[in-house]
Amino acid sequence: MKLEEIRQEIDQVDDALVALLERRMNLVGQVVAIKKSTGKAVADPKREERIFAKVASKIENTNYQEPILATFTDILKHSRAFQEKKIR
């Protein structure tokens, strides 16, 4: 496969990731509404532990474990920041 073909595939994956991340943030918005009405805290360390464990268990190529878990760390960090901003 040529470099340009690989990059085109990467672009397709990026498009799918954007759509999925937007879908995830829509759901986070629903979580905000529930947390706001119930007074629940934004941070849920036990939930985050479960997310990381589940993600780690799904990674087939262990060479990718560190960057994938780092990506999820960022996703959760930005999700919390979004929630904090919306709950105020």
N, C-alpha and C positions, 0 to 999 in steps of 0.2 A: 504494500500500500504506500502511496506517495504522501508526502508531508501535507499537501493541500487537501487530499482526501481525508486524512486523519483529522485535520483541523475542521473540516466540514462536519465530521461526525461529532467532534467536540462541541461545535456550535449547536448541533441538534440536541445534545445532552444538556447543554447550558439552557436552551429554550425550555426543555422539559423541567429542569431544576427551578427555573424562574416561576413557571406555572405552579409547581408543587409548593414552593416556598410561599407564593402568594396565597394559595389555598390554606397552607398552615397558618399564615398570619390572619386570615379570615376567621379561622377557628380560635386563634388566640384572642381575637376581638370578642368572641362569644365568652371565652373564659373570663375576660376582663369584666364583662357585665355581671357574671355570676359572682366573681370575687368581690366586686364593688357592692353588690346588694347583700352579700353575706358577711362582709368584713374579713374574708380570708386573706391571708398574707400572699403577696406576689410570689415570694420564693417558697419553693417546696423541695427541699434537699432530698427527701426520700424518693419523690417522683423523678428527680433528675438522676439519682443513682440507678433507678430502674431503667430509665431511658438509655443511659450509657452502657449498662449491662446488656440490654437488648441489642443495641447497635453493635457492640463488640462481638456479640454472639453471631451476628449476621455477616460479619466480614469474613469472606472466604480466603482472601490472600492476606496473610498476616503482615506482609510488607506495607500494606495500606492502612494498618490499624491506627498508627499515630496520626497521620494527616486526616483520616476520617473522623476520629474522635475529637481532634482539634477543631474540625469544621463544626461538629455538633456542639462543642463548647461555645463557639461563637454564635451559633444559631440560638442556643438557650440564653446566652448573655443578652443578645439583642431582643429576644422575646421578653425577657424580664424588664429591660429598659422601656420597651414599648408599653408593657403593662403598667409600669410605674408612672409613665407619662399620662396614660389614659385614666388611671384611677384618681389622680390628683384633681 
